[in-house]
Amino acid sequence: MFHKLVAIEPVSLVPSAEKELYSFAEEVILFPDVPAGDEEVAARIGDADAVLLSYTSRITRLWRNVRMLNISVCAVRSILPKVPM
């Protein structure tokens, strides 16, 4: 299980998939807008160990605490269950 899962921007999940995210992390934060730039991306990721993003943002550095970074929303269902909990 992840400690903190953050979607740094809207990831267009159907409500049932969004609800299921809470079974994979102790804390889930879903931001409703696209971050303005790299500083805001960094602030949103913070100490998260799982990060979701869509095609509108980019990650320009690595975080040691992030164990899972998912850029493809379609793959959320197939990736999360395979992550060691």
ChimeraX commands (.cxc) that place a marker at each C-alpha (Angstrom):
marker #1 position 0.00,0.00,0.00 radius 0.5
marker #1 position 1.17,3.51,-0.74 radius 0.5
marker #1 position 1.35,6.15,1.96 radius 0.5
marker #1 position 0.31,9.06,-0.25 radius 0.5
marker #1 position -1.04,8.98,-3.81 radius 0.5
marker #1 position -1.32,12.32,-5.61 radius 0.5
marker #1 position -2.91,13.09,-8.97 radius 0.5
marker #1 position -1.14,16.36,-9.78 radius 0.5
marker #1 position -3.84,17.28,-12.30 radius 0.5
marker #1 position -7.22,15.96,-13.52 radius 0.5
marker #1 position -6.73,12.39,-14.72 radius 0.5
marker #1 position -10.26,11.81,-16.04 radius 0.5
marker #1 position -11.11,8.71,-14.06 radius 0.5
marker #1 position -14.66,7.46,-13.89 radius 0.5
marker #1 position -16.09,7.80,-10.35 radius 0.5
marker #1 position -15.73,4.09,-9.57 radius 0.5
marker #1 position -12.04,4.09,-10.55 radius 0.5
marker #1 position -11.43,7.27,-8.53 radius 0.5
marker #1 position -13.03,5.63,-5.50 radius 0.5
marker #1 position -10.85,2.54,-5.95 radius 0.5
marker #1 position -7.68,4.65,-5.62 radius 0.5
marker #1 position -8.43,4.93,-1.90 radius 0.5
marker #1 position -7.86,1.19,-1.51 radius 0.5
marker #1 position -4.26,1.59,-2.69 radius 0.5
marker #1 position -3.10,4.45,-0.43 radius 0.5
marker #1 position -3.53,5.73,3.09 radius 0.5
marker #1 position -3.98,9.26,1.71 radius 0.5
marker #1 position -5.24,10.27,-1.74 radius 0.5
marker #1 position -5.09,13.82,-3.10 radius 0.5
marker #1 position -6.70,14.63,-6.45 radius 0.5
marker #1 position -6.00,18.11,-7.77 radius 0.5
marker #1 position -8.80,19.61,-9.92 radius 0.5
marker #1 position -6.57,21.75,-12.17 radius 0.5
marker #1 position -3.36,21.63,-14.20 radius 0.5
marker #1 position -0.27,22.89,-12.33 radius 0.5
marker #1 position 1.09,26.22,-13.59 radius 0.5
marker #1 position 4.70,25.06,-13.83 radius 0.5
marker #1 position 7.54,22.96,-12.45 radius 0.5
marker #1 position 7.46,24.56,-9.00 radius 0.5
marker #1 position 3.79,23.80,-8.59 radius 0.5
marker #1 position 4.32,20.21,-9.82 radius 0.5
marker #1 position 7.04,19.78,-7.20 radius 0.5
marker #1 position 4.84,21.25,-4.47 radius 0.5
marker #1 position 1.95,18.95,-5.37 radius 0.5
marker #1 position 4.15,15.84,-5.41 radius 0.5
marker #1 position 5.85,16.75,-2.13 radius 0.5
marker #1 position 6.30,13.56,-0.11 radius 0.5
marker #1 position 3.97,11.38,-2.20 radius 0.5
marker #1 position 5.16,7.89,-3.02 radius 0.5
marker #1 position 2.69,7.46,-5.91 radius 0.5
marker #1 position 1.97,10.07,-8.58 radius 0.5
marker #1 position -0.63,10.18,-11.35 radius 0.5
marker #1 position -0.59,12.70,-14.17 radius 0.5
marker #1 position -2.16,13.22,-17.56 radius 0.5
marker #1 position -0.68,14.34,-20.86 radius 0.5
marker #1 position -0.88,18.06,-20.00 radius 0.5
marker #1 position 1.95,18.09,-17.44 radius 0.5
marker #1 position 5.48,16.80,-17.38 radius 0.5
marker #1 position 7.86,15.64,-14.71 radius 0.5
marker #1 position 11.29,17.23,-15.07 radius 0.5
marker #1 position 13.07,15.61,-12.12 radius 0.5
marker #1 position 13.03,12.43,-10.06 radius 0.5
marker #1 position 11.88,12.09,-6.47 radius 0.5
marker #1 position 13.51,9.41,-4.31 radius 0.5
marker #1 position 10.27,8.85,-2.41 radius 0.5
marker #1 position 8.15,8.15,-5.51 radius 0.5
marker #1 position 7.71,4.41,-6.01 radius 0.5
marker #1 position 5.10,4.65,-8.77 radius 0.5
marker #1 position 4.66,7.26,-11.48 radius 0.5
marker #1 position 1.79,6.70,-13.89 radius 0.5
marker #1 position 1.41,8.88,-16.93 radius 0.5
marker #1 position -1.13,6.75,-18.77 radius 0.5
marker #1 position -4.53,6.90,-17.11 radius 0.5
marker #1 position -5.54,3.78,-19.02 radius 0.5
marker #1 position -2.87,1.78,-17.20 radius 0.5
marker #1 position -3.90,2.66,-13.64 radius 0.5
marker #1 position -6.05,-0.44,-13.27 radius 0.5
marker #1 position -3.35,-2.76,-14.60 radius 0.5
marker #1 position -0.38,-1.22,-12.75 radius 0.5
marker #1 position -1.64,-0.66,-9.22 radius 0.5
marker #1 position -2.53,-4.26,-8.36 radius 0.5
marker #1 position 0.96,-5.40,-9.41 radius 0.5
marker #1 position 2.78,-2.98,-7.08 radius 0.5
marker #1 position 4.15,-4.72,-3.96 radius 0.5
marker #1 position 2.08,-3.63,-1.01 radius 0.5
marker link #1:1,2 radius 0.2
marker link #1:2,3 radius 0.2
marker link #1:3,4 radius 0.2
marker link #1:4,5 radius 0.2
marker link #1:5,6 radius 0.2
marker link #1:6,7 radius 0.2
marker link #1:7,8 radius 0.2
marker link #1:8,9 radius 0.2
marker link #1:9,10 radius 0.2
marker link #1:10,11 radius 0.2
marker link #1:11,12 radius 0.2
marker link #1:12,13 radius 0.2
marker link #1:13,14 radius 0.2
marker link #1:14,15 radius 0.2
marker link #1:15,16 radius 0.2
marker link #1:16,17 radius 0.2
marker link #1:17,18 radius 0.2
marker link #1:18,19 radius 0.2
marker link #1:19,20 radius 0.2
marker link #1:20,21 radius 0.2
marker link #1:21,22 radius 0.2
marker link #1:22,23 radius 0.2
marker link #1:23,24 radius 0.2
marker link #1:24,25 radius 0.2
marker link #1:25,26 radius 0.2
marker link #1:26,27 radius 0.2
marker link #1:27,28 radius 0.2
marker link #1:28,29 radius 0.2
marker link #1:29,30 radius 0.2
marker link #1:30,31 radius 0.2
marker link #1:31,32 radius 0.2
marker link #1:32,33 radius 0.2
marker link #1:33,34 radius 0.2
marker link #1:34,35 radius 0.2
marker link #1:35,36 radius 0.2
marker link #1:36,37 radius 0.2
marker link #1:37,38 radius 0.2
marker link #1:38,39 radius 0.2
marker link #1:39,40 radius 0.2
marker link #1:40,41 radius 0.2
marker link #1:41,42 radius 0.2
marker link #1:42,43 radius 0.2
marker link #1:43,44 radius 0.2
marker link #1:44,45 radius 0.2
marker link #1:45,46 radius 0.2
marker link #1:46,47 radius 0.2
marker link #1:47,48 radius 0.2
marker link #1:48,49 radius 0.2
marker link #1:49,50 radius 0.2
marker link #1:50,51 radius 0.2
marker link #1:51,52 radius 0.2
marker link #1:52,53 radius 0.2
marker link #1:53,54 radius 0.2
marker link #1:54,55 radius 0.2
marker link #1:55,56 radius 0.2
marker link #1:56,57 radius 0.2
marker link #1:57,58 radius 0.2
marker link #1:58,59 radius 0.2
marker link #1:59,60 radius 0.2
marker link #1:60,61 radius 0.2
marker link #1:61,62 radius 0.2
marker link #1:62,63 radius 0.2
marker link #1:63,64 radius 0.2
marker link #1:64,65 radius 0.2
marker link #1:65,66 radius 0.2
marker link #1:66,67 radius 0.2
marker link #1:67,68 radius 0.2
marker link #1:68,69 radius 0.2
marker link #1:69,70 radius 0.2
marker link #1:70,71 radius 0.2
marker link #1:71,72 radius 0.2
marker link #1:72,73 radius 0.2
marker link #1:73,74 radius 0.2
marker link #1:74,75 radius 0.2
marker link #1:75,76 radius 0.2
marker link #1:76,77 radius 0.2
marker link #1:77,78 radius 0.2
marker link #1:78,79 radius 0.2
marker link #1:79,80 radius 0.2
marker link #1:80,81 radius 0.2
marker link #1:81,82 radius 0.2
marker link #1:82,83 radius 0.2
marker link #1:83,84 radius 0.2
marker link #1:84,85 radius 0.2
view
